[in-house]
């Protein structure tokens, strides 16, 4: 296998996402479909939950390294439905309540990161399952 990044040390984005394996493949496919082909991956339980944890600065440190070493242009924070770090889908009274909560968490995490990391763009994504649990949907958070 040939190493295609031999002559560069820059990437387009840093992605903060949950470590849950169920969502990695569709997330990476979504990113590539949206022309984000080179990115650093920061995988932690709950993504936004970890950013908002006052006892942790793991994500912030990782983003600072990504920014300094790889000159990232954007940060994308990705949460997903049925996240075990939040207690899973069963913690919520409805799918709508879960989605509303997750969107709020992503926005709060985006605001926190904006105050700490200088970058051109910060986006949020919520990865949801349809009611049958078969199709994945992406909702952008601004």
C-alpha positions as CSV (number, residue, x, y, z in Angstrom):
1,X,0.0,0.0,0.0
2,X,1.3,3.4,-1.0
3,X,1.4,6.3,1.5
4,X,-0.4,9.2,-0.2
5,X,0.3,11.9,2.4
6,X,4.1,11.7,2.3
7,X,4.5,15.3,1.0
8,X,1.9,17.0,3.2
9,X,1.3,17.5,6.8
10,X,-2.0,19.4,6.6
11,X,-5.5,18.2,6.6
12,X,-8.9,19.8,6.0
13,X,-10.7,19.0,9.3
14,X,-10.7,17.4,12.7
15,X,-13.7,15.2,13.4
16,X,-14.8,14.7,17.0
17,X,-17.1,11.7,17.1
18,X,-18.3,8.9,19.4
19,X,-16.2,5.8,19.6
20,X,-19.3,3.7,18.7
21,X,-18.3,1.4,15.8
22,X,-21.9,1.3,14.5
23,X,-21.7,4.8,13.0
24,X,-18.1,5.0,11.8
25,X,-18.6,3.7,8.3
26,X,-21.6,5.9,7.4
27,X,-20.0,8.9,9.0
28,X,-16.8,8.5,6.9
29,X,-18.9,7.9,3.8
30,X,-20.9,11.1,4.5
31,X,-17.6,13.1,5.0
32,X,-16.1,11.9,1.8
33,X,-19.4,12.5,-0.1
34,X,-19.1,16.1,1.2
35,X,-15.5,16.5,0.0
36,X,-13.9,16.0,3.4
37,X,-11.3,13.4,2.5
38,X,-8.5,14.2,4.8
39,X,-9.2,14.6,8.5
40,X,-7.9,13.9,12.0
41,X,-10.2,11.6,14.1
42,X,-10.8,12.2,17.8
43,X,-13.0,9.4,19.0
44,X,-14.4,9.6,22.6
45,X,-17.5,8.2,24.2
46,X,-20.4,10.7,23.6
47,X,-18.3,13.2,21.6
48,X,-20.1,16.4,22.7
49,X,-20.6,14.9,26.2
50,X,-16.8,14.6,26.6
51,X,-16.3,18.2,25.4
52,X,-18.8,19.5,27.9
53,X,-17.4,17.5,30.8
54,X,-15.7,20.1,33.1
55,X,-13.3,17.4,34.5
56,X,-11.9,16.6,31.0
57,X,-9.9,18.5,28.4
58,X,-8.9,15.6,26.3
59,X,-10.8,16.8,23.2
60,X,-9.6,20.3,23.5
61,X,-5.9,19.2,23.8
62,X,-6.4,16.9,20.8
63,X,-7.9,19.8,18.7
64,X,-5.1,22.1,19.7
65,X,-2.6,19.6,18.4
66,X,-4.6,19.0,15.2
67,X,-4.8,22.8,14.7
68,X,-1.1,23.4,15.4
69,X,0.4,20.4,13.5
70,X,-2.1,19.9,10.7
71,X,-3.5,23.4,10.2
72,X,-7.1,22.2,10.1
73,X,-9.7,24.5,8.6
74,X,-12.7,23.1,10.3
75,X,-13.9,21.1,13.2
76,X,-16.9,18.8,13.0
77,X,-18.6,17.5,16.2
78,X,-20.7,14.4,15.6
79,X,-23.2,12.9,18.1
80,X,-25.5,10.0,17.3
81,X,-28.8,8.4,18.3
82,X,-28.9,5.6,20.9
83,X,-25.5,6.7,22.4
84,X,-24.5,4.6,25.4
85,X,-22.5,7.4,26.9
86,X,-25.8,9.2,27.4
87,X,-27.7,6.1,28.6
88,X,-28.9,5.1,25.2
89,X,-32.3,5.7,23.6
90,X,-34.1,4.2,26.6
91,X,-33.1,7.2,28.7
92,X,-35.5,9.4,26.7
93,X,-39.3,9.4,26.6
94,X,-39.3,9.7,22.8
95,X,-37.1,9.8,19.7
96,X,-37.9,13.5,19.3
97,X,-36.8,14.2,22.9
98,X,-33.5,12.4,22.4
99,X,-32.9,14.3,19.1
100,X,-33.7,17.7,20.8
101,X,-31.3,16.9,23.7
102,X,-28.5,15.8,21.4
103,X,-28.8,18.8,19.1
104,X,-28.6,21.0,22.2
105,X,-25.5,19.2,23.4
106,X,-23.8,19.6,20.0
107,X,-24.6,23.3,20.0
108,X,-23.2,23.8,23.5
109,X,-20.0,21.8,22.5
110,X,-19.6,23.9,19.4
111,X,-19.8,27.1,21.4
112,X,-17.3,25.9,23.9
113,X,-14.8,24.9,21.2
114,X,-15.3,28.3,19.4
115,X,-14.0,30.0,22.5
116,X,-10.9,27.8,22.8
117,X,-9.8,26.9,19.3
118,X,-9.2,29.3,16.4
119,X,-10.5,27.7,13.2
120,X,-12.4,28.9,10.2
121,X,-15.5,26.8,10.6
122,X,-17.2,24.6,13.3
123,X,-20.0,22.3,12.3
124,X,-22.1,19.9,14.1
125,X,-23.8,16.7,12.9
126,X,-26.4,14.5,14.5
127,X,-26.6,11.0,13.1
128,X,-30.0,9.5,13.6
129,X,-31.7,6.2,12.7
130,X,-35.1,6.0,11.0
131,X,-37.9,4.5,13.1
132,X,-37.2,1.0,11.8
133,X,-33.5,1.4,12.8
134,X,-32.4,0.6,9.2
135,X,-31.6,3.9,7.5
136,X,-29.2,6.6,8.8
137,X,-30.0,10.3,8.5
138,X,-27.7,13.2,9.1
139,X,-28.9,16.5,10.5
140,X,-26.6,19.5,10.4
141,X,-26.3,21.7,13.4
142,X,-25.4,25.4,13.0
